[in-house]
Each structure stands twice: as structure tokens, then as C-alpha cells.
Amino acid sequence: MLYVRYYVHIIMSEVNDMTNINITNLRKNLFDYINQAVEFNDVINVNTKAGNAVIISEADYNGLMETLYLSRNREVKDEIVEGMKTPIEDCVEESAVEW
């Protein structure tokens, strides 16, 4: 049996700065802030007297949960790190991968 390993080359993009607001401004403009998180993947940091809360889109949340899940498995984590070290020229074209 032939096994082929496909390495995913992960390109890290710049991380946008977080939007910081207080709870009063959040209440006044909740719809706008939620749209900002969903449409533009903006991270909203809400400041309150009791502490802070963070608003992110469902897609970003799901991505974080998947990353945490994958990094719990040492073998998968090592393969991802190894794949990140692979030069882009050595990677397989996406069109050649059967999903």
C-alpha cells in the first residue's frame, strides 16, 4: 500500500488589533459591533467593572476550538510543525489533492 503525505504550508497573516470598548458603548451599538466581528473578523474587547469579555465571530471561535483540539494530539501537532517548515516549492498543488 502506498501512503502519500501532504504537507499544508500555513501562511501566518497579520493579526488585527483588538477593538476596545466599554459596556455602555456596547449596549448602544451592539448590532454594529456584532456585525464588525462577523463580517470583518474583528475582535471586540468589552471592558466592565467586573472584568473584560471578548467577542469574536463563530467562525473564529470554531477555528480556535479546532486548533486546540489538533494541538492536543502530539503526533498531529508535530506533523503540522514539520509541514510549516516545508518550503512552498516542495508542497503539492491544491488541485492535485483529493479531499
N, C-alpha and C positions, 0 to 999 in steps of 0.2 A: 504494500500500500504506500502511496506517495503522499507525503504531507508537505504543504507549502505554507510558509509563514508570511503573512502580510504585515508589514510594519506601518503603523499610522504615524505620519510626521505631523506633530502638533505644532502649530504656529501660535505663539502666545501674542495676543493683541494687547494694546494698551488698555489699562483699566481706567475707566472714567472715575472722576472724583464723585464723592457722595454728596447728595443734596441734603443740607441740614436745615430742619425747620422745627418750630416749637408746636406743641399740641394745639394751640389756639389757631395757628395758621393752617394746620392740617384740617381741623374741623371746618374752617371757612372754605377751603379749596380741595376737599377730599377727592372729588371726581377728577380734577385736573392732576393731582399727584398720582392717583392710581393709573390714569392713562399714561402719565410720564414713565411710570415703572413698566407698564405692559408694552407700550409702543416703542420706547427708546431704551429699554433695559436699564433705566436709571435706578440707582439705589437711593432710597429715601431714609434718612436717619431722623427719627422723631424724638425730640428732647422733651422730657417731662420732669416734674419734681421728683418723681419716684424712680426715675432711671430712663434709659433710652430704649427705643424699639426700632427695628429696621423693616422697611417694606421693600420687597423685591417681587418681580413677576413670577408667575407659576413656572414658566419655562426656566428661569434662572434657578428657582428652588429645586425643580426636578433635576437640573444639571448638577447642582451641589450634592443632592442625595445620591445620584449615580456615581459621582466622583468618590464620595465617602464609601459607598458600597464596594467599588472596584479597588480602592486603596486598602481595604481590609484584607483582601486576598493577596498575600505576598508575591505569589507567582505572577499574577496578572499585573501587579504594580511593577515588578521587575521587568516584565515584557514591555510595558508602556515606557519606562525609563530607557530601556535599550532602544526602543523604536524612536524615541526622541533624539537619540544620539546618531541615528542613521542619516547619512547625507541624503538630501532630497533627490539627488540623481540616482540613488540606489533604490528608491521607492517604486512601487508598482503603480502604474496609471490607474486612476479610479475606475475607468471604463473597462479595465481588464479584470476587475474583482467581481465575482458572482456573489451577490448578497443573499 
